[in-house]
Amino acid sequence: MSSDTLVSNWFALLQKYLLHNPRIIETCTIAVGKMIRISSRLFGAYEEKLAQVLKKALNAHHVNVIDKSGGCGESYEVIVHASSFQGMPTIKQHRLVQEAIKDDIKKWHAVSIKTSYT
């Protein structure tokens, strides 16, 4: 079952049985979202997707994305090695990484970025 189907089913159940209490709906919605993020990360699919985005956007030869939060998806370490970083200040390298995955970074509590050109 896809995560979209799972979310749709959860919302339908929430609306059917708990519509009278918006606070319960909000709490359950947050919990379902976290469960889906955790389950999609069990096999590193999310991290691999981010690595591919970074490789393509930065023409990087090595990218490693590591969930440092024990699987809940709140804290990541991003390591990028790209020859295009040579001669570029570290702050600019980090800004390029941040720009490439900015929509994902918005969802996180913390991120550590390490870059190199070797």
N, C-alpha and C positions, 0 to 999 in steps of 0.2 A: 504494500500500500504506500503510495507516495505521501510525502509530508503535506502537500496541499490538500489531499483527500483527508488525511488525518485531522488537519486543522478545520476543514469544513465540517467534518463529523462532530468534532468537539463543539464548535460554535452552534451547530444545530441542537445538540443535547443541552447546551447551556441555555439557549433561547427557549427551548421547550419546557425545561424543568426549573430554571432558576431566573427567569426573566424578571421576576418581581424584586430581585435584589441585585442592583447594579454592582455593588461592592464584591459580591461573590463572583459575578461574571468577570470583573476586572482581575481579581486574584487568580481565578482559574485560567484565564487567558494568558496571563504572565507565566504561570506554571507550565501550561502546554507549550508555549513558545520556548521555554528553557529546555523542556524534555525533548523537543524536536531538535534543537541545536545540539544537545548532548548526544542524541542518537545518531545524528548525521556526522558527528565527530568521532564516533567510536572507531571508525576505520580510516580516519584521517582525510576523508573526502574534502572537507572544508579547507583544511590546510593545503592540500594538493591543488585545489582550485585557486587559492590565493597565490601559491607559488607559480602556477602557470600564468596568471595575470601579470605578476611582477616580471617573470622572464620575458614575456612578450612586450610589455610596456617599456622595460629598461634594457632590453637586449642583453639580459644577464646570462652568464654561463652557469651560475649556481645560485639557487635560492632555497632557503630552508625556513619553514614557518612552524613554530613549535607552540603548542598550547601549554602555557606555564601554570594554568589554574586548575590542574587536575581533571580536565575534561569538561568543565562547565563553560568554557569559551569566553571568559571575562578578561584574560590576560595572555598576551602573546609575545614571543620573541621572533623577530624577523631578521634574517641574515641574508644579505644580498652581495654577491660578488659579480661585478660587471666591469669590463675593461673601459667602458665609457665614463666611469667615475675618475679615471686617471687625470690628475691635475685639478680636480674639482674639490672645493672645500667640503668638509664633512657635513656641514649644515645644509649645503645645497644637495648633497647626495641623499640626506635624510628627507628633505622636502620633496624630492622626486619620488621616493618610496611612499611617503605619506599621500602624495597626490594620486598615485596609481591605485591605492586601496582606501581612499578617504571614506567611502561609504561604509566599508567594513569597520574601519577604525572608530567611527562614530558610535558603534554598538558595543565597543569594548571599554573596560575599566582602565586598562593599562596596556602599553605597548613598549617594547624595547627594540630599537633598531640598531643593527650593526651592519656597516657597509665596508667594502674594500674593492680595490681594482686589481688585485693580484689573482 
